[in-house]
């Protein structure tokens, strides 16, 4: 059984795409980092948007709307990202992972 994302990646490979942006695990990683930095679950629930609005959250334009993201959803995204990255590597596509954009929860301390 193939999933839609597998067909999309296969199409990319067949059409000569050899580098692709892979954002799937982004919020999972951010949550882990923010928790290590001392933020709590409530602050992160007020930061992350729901799945339909993640593009705006990643650009720093929107916080909390349609959220919060459940731990189960984040965990499933992490599992999916490993499958996607494995498929990229198998087909010779170089995955480009996002870097930290600099957007923080509103409760982050401000240093002047």
C-alpha positions, 0 to 999 in steps of 0.5 A: 500500500502506497500513501499519497506522500510516497507518490508525490516523492516518486513524482519528484524523483521521476521529474528530476527534482534532487533537493526538497524542503522537508518541514514535517518534524519542525514543530516536534523539534521546536517543542523539545527545544523550547521545553529544554529552554524552560518553557512550559506546556501552557506557553507552548499551547499558546504558541503553536497553531493548529495544523492548518495554520502551521505555515503562518506560525512558521513565518511568525505571523500567527500564534495559537490560532486553531491549536494547540497541537496534541502530543499524539499529532506531534509524535505522528509527524516525527514518525512520518518525517523519518519515513519521508526522509528515508524515501528522499535518501533512497531516491537520491533527493537531498532533504533540506531541513528548516533552521530556527527562524527566530520566532519565540513564544510571547512569554520569552524574555527580552534582552536589550 
